[in-house]
């Protein structure tokens, strides 16, 4: 299957960052104009952009690790697959009309091989 799970996670992170950089451009400009330091709280729009971008960057980082493991011929640990599944299922339930369901694909690609290994 190659390095598909890691690359999917990285792609999801890049798309997430790109969308929120576009949608949050006004909030990001306001953060910059206010001097950057300590400019997020108590503004809900700025908090949303900040955490959305943090998730996107984290997805890219995790995708790089998963991709590196896949390139080494190693499987990601089963707990990581379980955690991905839990995070994205809960996220999808809380926000059903989001792209969160797309992240189930790399989550399953990480979880299924670990399950086969533990059964086999």
C-alpha positions as CSV (number, residue, x, y, z in Angstrom):
1,X,0.0,0.0,0.0
2,X,3.1,2.2,0.1
3,X,3.1,5.5,2.0
4,X,-0.5,6.4,1.4
5,X,-1.7,6.9,5.1
6,X,1.0,9.3,5.9
7,X,0.6,11.2,2.7
8,X,-3.1,11.4,3.2
9,X,-2.6,12.9,6.7
10,X,-0.2,15.4,5.3
11,X,-2.6,16.3,2.5
12,X,-5.4,16.8,5.0
13,X,-3.2,19.0,7.1
14,X,-2.2,21.1,4.1
15,X,-5.8,21.5,2.9
16,X,-6.9,22.3,6.5
17,X,-4.3,25.0,6.8
18,X,-5.0,26.5,3.3
19,X,-8.7,26.7,4.0
20,X,-8.3,28.3,7.4
21,X,-5.6,30.7,6.1
22,X,-8.2,31.8,3.6
23,X,-11.3,31.8,5.8
24,X,-9.4,33.4,8.7
25,X,-7.5,36.0,6.8
26,X,-9.3,38.9,8.5
27,X,-8.6,37.4,12.0
28,X,-5.0,36.8,11.0
29,X,-4.5,40.4,9.8
30,X,-6.1,41.6,13.0
31,X,-3.7,39.5,15.1
32,X,-0.8,40.9,13.1
33,X,-2.0,44.5,13.4
34,X,-2.5,44.2,17.1
35,X,1.2,43.3,17.5
36,X,1.0,39.5,17.4
37,X,1.9,38.9,21.1
38,X,-1.1,38.1,23.4
39,X,-3.7,38.9,20.7
40,X,-5.8,35.7,20.6
41,X,-7.9,35.9,23.8
42,X,-10.8,36.8,24.2
43,X,-11.5,36.9,20.5
44,X,-13.4,33.7,19.5
45,X,-12.7,34.1,15.8
46,X,-9.0,34.3,16.5
47,X,-9.1,31.3,18.8
48,X,-10.9,29.3,16.1
49,X,-8.3,30.2,13.5
50,X,-5.4,29.5,15.8
51,X,-6.6,26.1,16.9
52,X,-7.6,25.2,13.3
53,X,-4.2,26.0,12.0
54,X,-2.6,24.1,14.9
55,X,-4.6,21.0,14.0
56,X,-3.5,21.4,10.3
57,X,0.1,21.7,11.2
58,X,-0.1,18.8,13.7
59,X,-1.7,16.6,11.0
60,X,1.2,17.5,8.6
61,X,3.7,16.6,11.4
62,X,1.9,13.3,12.2
63,X,1.7,12.5,8.5
64,X,5.4,12.9,8.1
65,X,6.1,10.5,11.0
66,X,3.6,8.0,9.6
67,X,5.1,8.3,6.1
68,X,8.6,7.9,7.5
69,X,7.5,4.7,9.4
70,X,5.9,3.4,6.2
71,X,9.1,4.1,4.2
72,X,11.0,2.1,6.8
73,X,8.7,-0.8,6.3
74,X,7.3,-0.4,9.9
75,X,3.7,-0.2,11.0
76,X,2.4,2.6,13.2
77,X,1.5,1.4,16.7
78,X,-2.1,0.1,17.2
79,X,-2.7,2.8,19.9
80,X,-2.1,5.5,17.3
81,X,-4.7,4.0,15.0
82,X,-7.2,3.8,17.8
83,X,-6.5,7.4,18.8
84,X,-6.9,8.6,15.2
85,X,-10.2,6.7,15.0
86,X,-11.5,8.1,18.3
87,X,-10.5,11.6,17.4
88,X,-12.0,11.7,14.0
89,X,-15.2,9.8,14.8
90,X,-15.9,12.2,17.7
91,X,-15.0,15.2,15.5
92,X,-17.3,13.9,12.8
93,X,-20.1,13.4,15.3
94,X,-19.7,16.9,16.7
95,X,-19.3,18.5,13.2
96,X,-21.1,16.2,10.8
97,X,-20.9,18.6,7.9
98,X,-17.1,19.0,8.0
99,X,-14.2,17.3,6.3
100,X,-13.4,15.4,9.5
101,X,-14.8,12.2,8.0
102,X,-12.1,12.3,5.4
103,X,-9.5,11.7,8.1
104,X,-11.1,8.3,8.8
105,X,-9.3,7.0,5.7
106,X,-5.8,7.4,7.0
107,X,-7.0,6.5,10.5
108,X,-8.3,3.2,9.2
109,X,-5.1,2.7,7.1
110,X,-3.1,3.0,10.3
111,X,-5.5,0.9,12.5
112,X,-6.2,-2.1,10.2
113,X,-2.7,-3.4,9.7
114,X,-2.0,-3.2,13.5
115,X,-5.2,-5.2,14.1
116,X,-4.2,-7.8,11.6
117,X,-0.8,-8.1,13.3
118,X,-2.2,-8.4,16.8
119,X,-4.6,-11.1,15.6
120,X,-2.1,-13.0,13.4
